[in-house]
C-alpha cells in the first residue's frame, strides 16, 4: 500500500522536474546576418530603375487625348491627358491634333507628383479652339 501512495507522488515530481528542466533549457541561435559592407551600403542608396512595360493604344476616328486618358484600360481620368502627350511628343506635335492610326505609348510608371502635375496642367489649359494645323506655340509647357 505504501507503494501505491508513493508512485503517484513520484510521477508528479518527475513531471514537474521534467517540465521545468525542458522549459529552462533554451537554445539560442547565433545571428548569421552578415555585416554590411561599403558596397552594400552604396547599392542600397542607389535607386534601381524598374522597367514597367507600357502599353500601346492605336488612335481611332474621333479619339482625343482627353477621351483616351479617360478609358478604363488607360488612366481612368481625362485630366491625365498631358501624360499621354508627354509620352508621345515624338509623334504628337499638338495635343489637340492626333491622327487615326497613330500608336500611342501609354506609360503606367508615373509618380504621384507627375500625375498631379499633369492634372494641374490639364486644368490650366485654355478652352479648345478649332484648328487644323499644329500650333507653333502651345498655351502651356506640357
TIBA-629906 format. One record per atom (N, C-alpha, C): residue in three letters; x, y, z; atom name; chain. Coordinates in nm, 3 decimals, always signed. Layout:
BEGIN
(r "ALA",(X,Y,Z),"CA","A") ...
***
This chain:
BEGIN
(r "UNK",(+0.079,-0.117,+0.000),"N","A") (r "UNK",(+0.000,+0.000,+0.000),"CA","A") (r "UNK",(+0.085,+0.126,+0.000),"C","A") (r "UNK",(+0.194,+0.113,+0.060),"N","A") (r "UNK",(+0.285,+0.225,+0.066),"CA","A") (r "UNK",(+0.332,+0.262,-0.076),"C","A") (r "UNK",(+0.353,+0.163,-0.159),"N","A") (r "UNK",(+0.399,+0.185,-0.297),"CA","A") (r "UNK",(+0.293,+0.257,-0.381),"C","A") (r "UNK",(+0.164,+0.228,-0.358),"N","A") (r "UNK",(+0.057,+0.292,-0.434),"CA","A") (r "UNK",(+0.044,+0.440,-0.400),"C","A") (r "UNK",(+0.088,+0.481,-0.279),"N","A") (r "UNK",(+0.084,+0.622,-0.244),"CA","A") (r "UNK",(+0.210,+0.694,-0.293),"C","A") (r "UNK",(+0.319,+0.628,-0.299),"N","A") (r "UNK",(+0.446,+0.688,-0.338),"CA","A") (r "UNK",(+0.454,+0.704,-0.490),"C","A") (r "UNK",(+0.399,+0.609,-0.562),"N","A") (r "UNK",(+0.408,+0.611,-0.708),"CA","A") (r "UNK",(+0.346,+0.736,-0.770),"C","A") (r "UNK",(+0.224,+0.776,-0.730),"N","A") (r "UNK",(+0.169,+0.899,-0.787),"CA","A") (r "UNK",(+0.250,+1.023,-0.749),"C","A") (r "UNK",(+0.302,+1.028,-0.628),"N","A") (r "UNK",(+0.383,+1.142,-0.585),"CA","A") (r "UNK",(+0.512,+1.146,-0.667),"C","A") (r "UNK",(+0.572,+1.031,-0.686),"N","A") (r "UNK",(+0.695,+1.022,-0.765),"CA","A") (r "UNK",(+0.669,+1.063,-0.910),"C","A") (r "UNK",(+0.557,+1.021,-0.965),"N","A") (r "UNK",(+0.521,+1.056,-1.102),"CA","A") (r "UNK",(+0.501,+1.207,-1.115),"C","A") (r "UNK",(+0.430,+1.267,-1.017),"N","A") (r "UNK",(+0.406,+1.412,-1.020),"CA","A") (r "UNK",(+0.536,+1.488,-1.007),"C","A") (r "UNK",(+0.625,+1.443,-0.920),"N","A") (r "UNK",(+0.753,+1.510,-0.902),"CA","A") (r "UNK",(+0.838,+1.501,-1.029),"C","A") (r "UNK",(+0.836,+1.383,-1.091),"N","A") (r "UNK",(+0.911,+1.365,-1.216),"CA","A") (r "UNK",(+0.858,+1.458,-1.325),"C","A") (r "UNK",(+0.727,+1.470,-1.331),"N","A") (r "UNK",(+0.665,+1.558,-1.432),"CA","A") (r "UNK",(+0.707,+1.703,-1.411),"C","A") (r "UNK",(+0.705,+1.748,-1.284),"N","A") (r "UNK",(+0.743,+1.887,-1.252),"CA","A") (r "UNK",(+0.889,+1.911,-1.287),"C","A") (r "UNK",(+0.976,+1.820,-1.247),"N","A") (r "UNK",(+1.119,+1.836,-1.275),"CA","A") (r "UNK",(+1.144,+1.835,-1.426),"C","A") (r "UNK",(+1.080,+1.744,-1.497),"N","A") (r "UNK",(+1.096,+1.735,-1.641),"CA","A") (r "UNK",(+1.047,+1.861,-1.709),"C","A") (r "UNK",(+0.931,+1.914,-1.667),"N","A") (r "UNK",(+0.874,+2.035,-1.727),"CA","A") (r "UNK",(+0.962,+2.155,-1.704),"C","A") (r "UNK",(+1.010,+2.171,-1.583),"N","A") (r "UNK",(+1.096,+2.286,-1.551),"CA","A") (r "UNK",(+1.228,+2.274,-1.624),"C","A") (r "UNK",(+1.281,+2.155,-1.629),"N","A") (r "UNK",(+1.408,+2.135,-1.698),"CA","A") (r "UNK",(+1.397,+2.165,-1.846),"C","A") (r "UNK",(+1.288,+2.124,-1.911),"N","A") (r "UNK",(+1.270,+2.149,-2.054),"CA","A") (r "UNK",(+1.245,+2.296,-2.081),"C","A") (r "UNK",(+1.167,+2.358,-1.992),"N","A") (r "UNK",(+1.136,+2.499,-2.013),"CA","A") (r "UNK",(+1.259,+2.586,-1.991),"C","A") (r "UNK",(+1.344,+2.547,-1.899),"N","A") (r "UNK",(+1.461,+2.627,-1.867),"CA","A") (r "UNK",(+1.567,+2.616,-1.976),"C","A") (r "UNK",(+1.569,+2.505,-2.044),"N","A") (r "UNK",(+1.672,+2.485,-2.145),"CA","A") (r "UNK",(+1.625,+2.545,-2.278),"C","A") (r "UNK",(+1.689,+2.651,-2.319),"N","A") (r "UNK",(+1.655,+2.716,-2.444),"CA","A") (r "UNK",(+1.779,+2.724,-2.530),"C","A") (r "UNK",(+1.759,+2.705,-2.656),"N","A") (r "UNK",(+1.872,+2.712,-2.748),"CA","A") (r "UNK",(+1.873,+2.849,-2.812),"C","A") (r "UNK",(+1.983,+2.917,-2.805),"N","A") (r "UNK",(+1.999,+3.047,-2.868),"CA","A") (r "UNK",(+2.081,+3.028,-2.994),"C","A") (r "UNK",(+2.021,+3.065,-3.106),"N","A") (r "UNK",(+2.091,+3.051,-3.233),"CA","A") (r "UNK",(+2.174,+3.176,-3.256),"C","A") (r "UNK",(+2.295,+3.160,-3.304),"N","A") (r "UNK",(+2.378,+3.278,-3.331),"CA","A") (r "UNK",(+2.322,+3.357,-3.449),"C","A") (r "UNK",(+2.341,+3.489,-3.445),"N","A") (r "UNK",(+2.297,+3.576,-3.554),"CA","A") (r "UNK",(+2.391,+3.556,-3.671),"C","A") (r "UNK",(+2.336,+3.513,-3.783),"N","A") (r "UNK",(+2.418,+3.486,-3.901),"CA","A") (r "UNK",(+2.404,+3.595,-4.006),"C","A") (r "UNK",(+2.350,+3.712,-3.967),"N","A") (r "UNK",(+2.338,+3.822,-4.060),"CA","A") (r "UNK",(+2.476,+3.877,-4.090),"C","A") (r "UNK",(+2.514,+3.885,-4.218),"N","A") (r "UNK",(+2.647,+3.935,-4.249),"CA","A") (r "UNK",(+2.657,+4.085,-4.220),"C","A") (r "UNK",(+2.774,+4.126,-4.184),"N","A") (r "UNK",(+2.799,+4.267,-4.160),"CA","A") (r "UNK",(+2.785,+4.342,-4.292),"C","A") (r "UNK",(+2.720,+4.461,-4.289),"N","A") (r "UNK",(+2.710,+4.536,-4.414),"CA","A") (r "UNK",(+2.847,+4.588,-4.457),"C","A") (r "UNK",(+2.871,+4.581,-4.584),"N","A") (r "UNK",(+2.996,+4.631,-4.638),"CA","A") (r "UNK",(+2.971,+4.767,-4.703),"C","A") (r "UNK",(+3.075,+4.834,-4.739),"N","A") (r "UNK",(+3.060,+4.963,-4.805),"CA","A") (r "UNK",(+2.987,+4.948,-4.937),"C","A") (r "UNK",(+3.013,+4.840,-5.008),"N","A") (r "UNK",(+2.947,+4.819,-5.136),"CA","A") (r "UNK",(+2.798,+4.798,-5.115),"C","A") (r "UNK",(+2.760,+4.724,-5.011),"N","A") (r "UNK",(+2.618,+4.702,-4.983),"CA","A") (r "UNK",(+2.550,+4.833,-4.950),"C","A") (r "UNK",(+2.619,+4.920,-4.876),"N","A") (r "UNK",(+2.561,+5.050,-4.842),"CA","A") (r "UNK",(+2.541,+5.134,-4.967),"C","A") (r "UNK",(+2.633,+5.128,-5.061),"N","A") (r "UNK",(+2.620,+5.203,-5.186),"CA","A") (r "UNK",(+2.505,+5.147,-5.268),"C","A") (r "UNK",(+2.494,+5.015,-5.275),"N","A") (r "UNK",(+2.387,+4.954,-5.352),"CA","A") (r "UNK",(+2.251,+4.988,-5.296),"C","A") (r "UNK",(+2.238,+4.996,-5.163),"N","A") (r "UNK",(+2.110,+5.028,-5.102),"CA","A") (r "UNK",(+2.069,+5.172,-5.132),"C","A") (r "UNK",(+2.163,+5.264,-5.141),"N","A") (r "UNK",(+2.129,+5.404,-5.161),"CA","A") (r "UNK",(+2.107,+5.438,-5.308),"C","A") (r "UNK",(+2.152,+5.354,-5.399),"N","A") (r "UNK",(+2.136,+5.380,-5.541),"CA","A") (r "UNK",(+2.003,+5.323,-5.588),"C","A") (r "UNK",(+1.911,+5.409,-5.633),"N","A") (r "UNK",(+1.782,+5.357,-5.677),"CA","A") (r "UNK",(+1.799,+5.275,-5.805),"C","A") (r "UNK",(+1.734,+5.164,-5.808),"N","A") (r "UNK",(+1.739,+5.078,-5.926),"CA","A") (r "UNK",(+1.616,+5.108,-6.010),"C","A") (r "UNK",(+1.637,+5.152,-6.134),"N","A") (r "UNK",(+1.520,+5.183,-6.217),"CA","A") (r "UNK",(+1.443,+5.055,-6.248),"C","A") (r "UNK",(+1.313,+5.065,-6.233),"N","A") (r "UNK",(+1.231,+4.949,-6.266),"CA","A") (r "UNK",(+1.171,+4.970,-6.404),"C","A") (r "UNK",(+1.179,+4.870,-6.482),"N","A") (r "UNK",(+1.125,+4.878,-6.617),"CA","A") (r "UNK",(+0.981,+4.827,-6.611),"C","A") (r "UNK",(+0.890,+4.919,-6.633),"N","A") (r "UNK",(+0.750,+4.882,-6.634),"CA","A") (r "UNK",(+0.706,+4.880,-6.779),"C","A") (r "UNK",(+0.668,+4.765,-6.827),"N","A") (r "UNK",(+0.628,+4.761,-6.966),"CA","A") (r "UNK",(+0.503,+4.846,-6.986),"C","A") (r "UNK",(+0.509,+4.935,-7.083),"N","A") (r "UNK",(+0.395,+5.018,-7.113),"CA","A") (r "UNK",(+0.304,+4.946,-7.210),"C","A") (r "UNK",(+0.198,+5.010,-7.241),"N","A") (r "UNK",(+0.109,+4.952,-7.339),"CA","A") (r "UNK",(+0.096,+5.049,-7.455),"C","A") (r "UNK",(+0.035,+5.004,-7.559),"N","A") (r "UNK",(+0.015,+5.087,-7.678),"CA","A") (r "UNK",(-0.135,+5.105,-7.698),"C","A") (r "UNK",(-0.169,+5.218,-7.755),"N","A") (r "UNK",(-0.309,+5.244,-7.793),"CA","A") (r "UNK",(-0.308,+5.300,-7.934),"C","A") (r "UNK",(-0.387,+5.239,-8.020),"N","A") (r "UNK",(-0.398,+5.286,-8.158),"CA","A") (r "UNK",(-0.518,+5.380,-8.166),"C","A") (r "UNK",(-0.491,+5.502,-8.215),"N","A") (r "UNK",(-0.592,+5.606,-8.223),"CA","A") (r "UNK",(-0.698,+5.568,-8.327),"C","A") (r "UNK",(-0.824,+5.585,-8.284),"N","A") (r "UNK",(-0.938,+5.558,-8.371),"CA","A") (r "UNK",(-1.006,+5.689,-8.407),"C","A") (r "UNK",(-1.093,+5.685,-8.506),"N","A") (r "UNK",(-1.164,+5.805,-8.550),"CA","A") (r "UNK",(-1.243,+5.863,-8.433),"C","A") (r "UNK",(-1.229,+5.993,-8.411),"N","A") (r "UNK",(-1.300,+6.063,-8.306),"CA","A") (r "UNK",(-1.227,+6.067,-8.172),"C","A") (r "UNK",(-1.114,+5.998,-8.162),"N","A") (r "UNK",(-1.038,+5.998,-8.036),"CA","A") (r "UNK",(-0.972,+6.133,-8.011),"C","A") (r "UNK",(-0.961,+6.166,-7.884),"N","A") (r "UNK",(-0.882,+6.280,-7.837),"CA","A") (r "UNK",(-0.798,+6.228,-7.722),"C","A") (r "UNK",(-0.694,+6.301,-7.686),"N","A") (r "UNK",(-0.614,+6.260,-7.571),"CA","A") (r "UNK",(-0.700,+6.258,-7.445),"C","A") (r "UNK",(-0.793,+6.352,-7.435),"N","A") (r "UNK",(-0.886,+6.358,-7.322),"CA","A") (r "UNK",(-0.967,+6.228,-7.313),"C","A") (r "UNK",(-1.023,+6.186,-7.426),"N","A") (r "UNK",(-1.107,+6.065,-7.427),"CA","A") (r "UNK",(-1.025,+5.939,-7.403),"C","A") (r "UNK",(-0.906,+5.932,-7.463),"N","A") (r "UNK",(-0.822,+5.813,-7.447),"CA","A") (r "UNK",(-0.778,+5.800,-7.301),"C","A") (r "UNK",(-0.736,+5.910,-7.238),"N","A") (r "UNK",(-0.687,+5.901,-7.100),"CA","A") (r "UNK",(-0.800,+5.867,-7.002),"C","A") (r "UNK",(-0.924,+5.892,-7.041),"N","A") (r "UNK",(-1.036,+5.859,-6.952),"CA","A") (r "UNK",(-1.078,+5.713,-6.959),"C","A") (r "UNK",(-1.024,+5.637,-7.056),"N","A") (r "UNK",(-1.062,+5.496,-7.071),"CA","A") (r "UNK",(-1.015,+5.414,-6.952),"C","A") (r "UNK",(-1.093,+5.311,-6.918),"N","A") (r "UNK",(-1.060,+5.225,-6.804),"CA","A") (r "UNK",(-0.924,+5.159,-6.818),"C","A") (r "UNK",(-0.887,+5.117,-6.938),"N","A") (r "UNK",(-0.758,+5.048,-6.954),"CA","A") (r "UNK",(-0.640,+5.145,-6.965),"C","A") (r "UNK",(-0.669,+5.274,-6.971),"N","A") (r "UNK",(-0.560,+5.372,-6.979),"CA","A") (r "UNK",(-0.540,+5.433,-6.840),"C","A") (r "UNK",(-0.594,+5.553,-6.814),"N","A") (r "UNK",(-0.573,+5.618,-6.684),"CA","A") (r "UNK",(-0.701,+5.636,-6.602),"C","A") (r "UNK",(-0.816,+5.618,-6.663),"N","A") (r "UNK",(-0.945,+5.636,-6.596),"CA","A") (r "UNK",(-0.965,+5.778,-6.546),"C","A") (r "UNK",(-0.895,+5.872,-6.606),"N","A") (r "UNK",(-0.905,+6.012,-6.565),"CA","A") (r "UNK",(-0.874,+6.100,-6.685),"C","A") (r "UNK",(-0.972,+6.172,-6.737),"N","A") (r "UNK",(-0.945,+6.254,-6.855),"CA","A") (r "UNK",(-0.843,+6.365,-6.830),"C","A") (r "UNK",(-0.831,+6.409,-6.704),"N","A") (r "UNK",(-0.737,+6.516,-6.672),"CA","A") (r "UNK",(-0.591,+6.471,-6.677),"C","A") (r "UNK",(-0.568,+6.344,-6.701),"N","A") (r "UNK",(-0.429,+6.296,-6.712),"CA","A") (r "UNK",(-0.383,+6.290,-6.858),"C","A") (r "UNK",(-0.457,+6.354,-6.950),"N","A") (r "UNK",(-0.417,+6.353,-7.090),"CA","A") (r "UNK",(-0.278,+6.410,-7.113),"C","A") (r "UNK",(-0.228,+6.508,-7.033),"N","A") (r "UNK",(-0.091,+6.555,-7.058),"CA","A") (r "UNK",(+0.014,+6.444,-7.045),"C","A") (r "UNK",(-0.016,+6.339,-6.968),"N","A") (r "UNK",(+0.078,+6.227,-6.957),"CA","A") (r "UNK",(+0.091,+6.156,-7.091),"C","A") (r "UNK",(-0.021,+6.140,-7.163),"N","A") (r "UNK",(-0.017,+6.079,-7.297),"CA","A") (r "UNK",(+0.062,+6.168,-7.393),"C","A") (r "UNK",(+0.037,+6.297,-7.385),"N","A") (r "UNK",(+0.108,+6.390,-7.473),"CA","A") (r "UNK",(+0.259,+6.385,-7.445),"C","A") (r "UNK",(+0.295,+6.390,-7.319),"N","A") (r "UNK",(+0.436,+6.389,-7.280),"CA","A") (r "UNK",(+0.506,+6.261,-7.328),"C","A") (r "UNK",(+0.438,+6.148,-7.317),"N","A") (r "UNK",(+0.498,+6.020,-7.357),"CA","A") (r "UNK",(+0.507,+6.005,-7.510),"C","A") (r "UNK",(+0.437,+6.091,-7.584),"N","A") (r "UNK",(+0.431,+6.076,-7.729),"CA","A") (r "UNK",(+0.469,+6.202,-7.805),"C","A") (r "UNK",(+0.549,+6.288,-7.742),"N","A") (r "UNK",(+0.590,+6.413,-7.808),"CA","A") (r "UNK",(+0.662,+6.390,-7.940),"C","A") (r "UNK",(+0.726,+6.275,-7.951),"N","A") (r "UNK",(+0.799,+6.248,-8.075),"CA","A") (r "UNK",(+0.706,+6.233,-8.195),"C","A") (r "UNK",(+0.579,+6.203,-8.173),"N","A") (r "UNK",(+0.487,+6.185,-8.284),"CA","A") (r "UNK",(+0.362,+6.274,-8.276),"C","A") (r "UNK",(+0.344,+6.345,-8.164),"N","A") (r "UNK",(+0.228,+6.434,-8.150),"CA","A") (r "UNK",(+0.282,+6.576,-8.131),"C","A") (r "UNK",(+0.265,+6.658,-8.233),"N","A") (r "UNK",(+0.316,+6.795,-8.227),"CA","A") (r "UNK",(+0.223,+6.886,-8.148),"C","A") (r "UNK",(+0.093,+6.858,-8.154),"N","A") (r "UNK",(-0.007,+6.940,-8.088),"CA","A") (r "UNK",(-0.104,+6.846,-8.016),"C","A") (r "UNK",(-0.125,+6.862,-7.885),"N","A") (r "UNK",(-0.213,+6.769,-7.814),"CA","A") (r "UNK",(-0.358,+6.772,-7.863),"C","A") (r "UNK",(-0.396,+6.876,-7.935),"N","A") (r "UNK",(-0.531,+6.883,-7.991),"CA","A") (r "UNK",(-0.544,+6.802,-8.119),"C","A") (r "UNK",(-0.431,+6.767,-8.180),"N","A") (r "UNK",(-0.436,+6.702,-8.311),"CA","A") (r "UNK",(-0.364,+6.567,-8.307),"C","A") (r "UNK",(-0.442,+6.461,-8.293),"N","A") (r "UNK",(-0.387,+6.327,-8.307),"CA","A") (r "UNK",(-0.454,+6.264,-8.428),"C","A") (r "UNK",(-0.384,+6.171,-8.490),"N","A") (r "UNK",(-0.432,+6.114,-8.615),"CA","A") (r "UNK",(-0.472,+5.968,-8.600),"C","A") (r "UNK",(-0.574,+5.931,-8.676),"N","A") (r "UNK",(-0.619,+5.792,-8.678),"CA","A") (r "UNK",(-0.501,+5.703,-8.718),"C","A") (r "UNK",(-0.482,+5.595,-8.645),"N","A") (r "UNK",(-0.375,+5.501,-8.674),"CA","A") (r "UNK",(-0.248,+5.526,-8.596),"C","A") (r "UNK",(-0.235,+5.642,-8.533),"N","A") (r "UNK",(-0.117,+5.666,-8.451),"CA","A") (r "UNK",(-0.114,+5.566,-8.336),"C","A") (r "UNK",(+0.004,+5.516,-8.306),"N","A") (r "UNK",(+0.021,+5.421,-8.197),"CA","A") (r "UNK",(+0.081,+5.497,-8.079),"C","A") (r "UNK",(-0.002,+5.523,-7.979),"N","A") (r "UNK",(+0.043,+5.600,-7.863),"CA","A") (r "UNK",(+0.101,+5.509,-7.756),"C","A") (r "UNK",(+0.212,+5.552,-7.699),"N","A") (r "UNK",(+0.269,+5.482,-7.584),"CA","A") (r "UNK",(+0.191,+5.526,-7.460),"C","A") (r "UNK",(+0.155,+5.430,-7.377),"N","A") (r "UNK",(+0.084,+5.460,-7.254),"CA","A") (r "UNK",(+0.174,+5.416,-7.139),"C","A") (r "UNK",(+0.231,+5.514,-7.070),"N","A") (r "UNK",(+0.318,+5.484,-6.956),"CA","A") (r "UNK",(+0.232,+5.463,-6.832),"C","A") (r "UNK",(+0.271,+5.365,-6.753),"N","A") (r "UNK",(+0.198,+5.336,-6.630),"CA","A") (r "UNK",(+0.289,+5.352,-6.507),"C","A") (r "UNK",(+0.409,+5.403,-6.526),"N","A") (r "UNK",(+0.507,+5.410,-6.416),"CA","A") (r "UNK",(+0.529,+5.552,-6.366),"C","A") (r "UNK",(+0.431,+5.638,-6.379),"N","A") (r "UNK",(+0.448,+5.777,-6.334),"CA","A") (r "UNK",(+0.435,+5.787,-6.183),"C","A") (r "UNK",(+0.505,+5.882,-6.129),"N","A") (r "UNK",(+0.495,+5.908,-5.985),"CA","A") (r "UNK",(+0.368,+5.988,-5.957),"C","A") (r "UNK",(+0.332,+5.995,-5.832),"N","A") (r "UNK",(+0.215,+6.073,-5.791),"CA","A") (r "UNK",(+0.235,+6.220,-5.827),"C","A") (r "UNK",(+0.357,+6.267,-5.812),"N","A") (r "UNK",(+0.388,+6.407,-5.846),"CA","A") (r "UNK",(+0.365,+6.434,-5.994),"C","A") (r "UNK",(+0.409,+6.342,-6.080),"N","A") (r "UNK",(+0.388,+6.358,-6.224),"CA","A") (r "UNK",(+0.239,+6.359,-6.258),"C","A") (r "UNK",(+0.163,+6.273,-6.192),"N","A") (r "UNK",(+0.018,+6.269,-6.218),"CA","A") (r "UNK",(-0.048,+6.399,-6.174),"C","A") (r "UNK",(-0.012,+6.446,-6.055),"N","A") (r "UNK",(-0.070,+6.570,-6.005),"CA","A") (r "UNK",(-0.034,+6.688,-6.094),"C","A") (r "UNK",(+0.090,+6.691,-6.143),"N","A") (r "UNK",(+0.134,+6.797,-6.234),"CA","A") (r "UNK",(+0.054,+6.794,-6.363),"C","A") (r "UNK",(+0.033,+6.674,-6.417),"N","A") (r "UNK",(-0.044,+6.660,-6.540),"CA","A") (r "UNK",(-0.187,+6.708,-6.522),"C","A") (r "UNK",(-0.248,+6.671,-6.410),"N","A") (r "UNK",(-0.386,+6.712,-6.383),"CA","A") (r "UNK",(-0.395,+6.864,-6.372),"C","A") (r "UNK",(-0.298,+6.925,-6.304),"N","A") (r "UNK",(-0.298,+7.071,-6.292),"CA","A") (r "UNK",(-0.282,+7.138,-6.428),"C","A") (r "UNK",(-0.192,+7.084,-6.512),"N","A") (r "UNK",(-0.174,+7.140,-6.645),"CA","A") (r "UNK",(-0.299,+7.126,-6.729),"C","A") (r "UNK",(-0.369,+7.014,-6.716),"N","A") (r "UNK",(-0.495,+6.997,-6.790),"CA","A") (r "UNK",(-0.597,+7.100,-6.746),"C","A") (r "UNK",(-0.601,+7.127,-6.616),"N","A") (r "UNK",(-0.695,+7.227,-6.564),"CA","A") (r "UNK",(-0.657,+7.368,-6.607),"C","A") (r "UNK",(-0.527,+7.394,-6.622),"N","A") (r "UNK",(-0.480,+7.527,-6.661),"CA","A") (r "UNK",(-0.487,+7.551,-6.813),"C","A") (r "UNK",(-0.512,+7.448,-6.890),"N","A") (r "UNK",(-0.518,+7.461,-7.036),"CA","A") (r "UNK",(-0.642,+7.543,-7.074),"C","A") (r "UNK",(-0.622,+7.644,-7.160),"N","A") (r "UNK",(-0.737,+7.724,-7.202),"CA","A") (r "UNK",(-0.835,+7.640,-7.284),"C","A") (r "UNK",(-0.959,+7.686,-7.298),"N","A") (r "UNK",(-1.059,+7.612,-7.374),"CA","A") (r "UNK",(-1.012,+7.584,-7.518),"C","A") (r "UNK",(-1.062,+7.475,-7.573),"N","A") (r "UNK",(-1.025,+7.432,-7.708),"CA","A") (r "UNK",(-1.075,+7.533,-7.811),"C","A") (r "UNK",(-0.989,+7.561,-7.907),"N","A") (r "UNK",(-1.025,+7.641,-8.025),"CA","A") (r "UNK",(-0.991,+7.558,-8.147),"C","A") (r "UNK",(-1.085,+7.543,-8.234),"N","A") (r "UNK",(-1.066,+7.459,-8.352),"CA","A") (r "UNK",(-0.948,+7.508,-8.436),"C","A") (r "UNK",(-0.867,+7.413,-8.482),"N","A") (r "UNK",(-0.757,+7.443,-8.573),"CA","A") (r "UNK",(-0.719,+7.312,-8.643),"C","A") (r "UNK",(-0.662,+7.325,-8.762),"N","A") (r "UNK",(-0.630,+7.205,-8.840),"CA","A") (r "UNK",(-0.480,+7.181,-8.851),"C","A") (r "UNK",(-0.402,+7.281,-8.824),"N","A") (r "UNK",(-0.256,+7.266,-8.828),"CA","A") (r "UNK",(-0.201,+7.276,-8.686),"C","A") (r "UNK",(-0.092,+7.208,-8.659),"N","A") (r "UNK",(-0.033,+7.217,-8.524),"CA","A") (r "UNK",(+0.004,+7.361,-8.490),"C","A") (r "UNK",(-0.024,+7.400,-8.369),"N","A") (r "UNK",(+0.012,+7.535,-8.324),"CA","A") (r "UNK",(+0.163,+7.544,-8.310),"C","A") (r "UNK",(+0.218,+7.660,-8.341),"N","A") (r "UNK",(+0.362,+7.680,-8.327),"CA","A") (r "UNK",(+0.400,+7.696,-8.180),"C","A") (r "UNK",(+0.312,+7.759,-8.104),"N","A") (r "UNK",(+0.334,+7.777,-7.961),"CA","A") (r "UNK",(+0.214,+7.723,-7.886),"C","A") (r "UNK",(+0.241,+7.631,-7.797),"N","A") (r "UNK",(+0.133,+7.574,-7.715),"CA","A") (r "UNK",(+0.104,+7.667,-7.599),"C","A") (r "UNK",(-0.018,+7.663,-7.545),"N","A") (r "UNK",(-0.053,+7.755,-7.436),"CA","A") (r "UNK",(+0.021,+7.729,-7.306),"C","A") (r "UNK",(+0.069,+7.608,-7.286),"N","A") (r "UNK",(+0.144,+7.571,-7.166),"CA","A") (r "UNK",(+0.264,+7.488,-7.205),"C","A") (r "UNK",(+0.360,+7.477,-7.115),"N","A") (r "UNK",(+0.473,+7.386,-7.136),"CA","A") (r "UNK",(+0.437,+7.253,-7.074),"C","A") (r "UNK",(+0.391,+7.160,-7.155),"N","A") (r "UNK",(+0.344,+7.031,-7.106),"CA","A") (r "UNK",(+0.457,+6.938,-7.078),"C","A") 
***
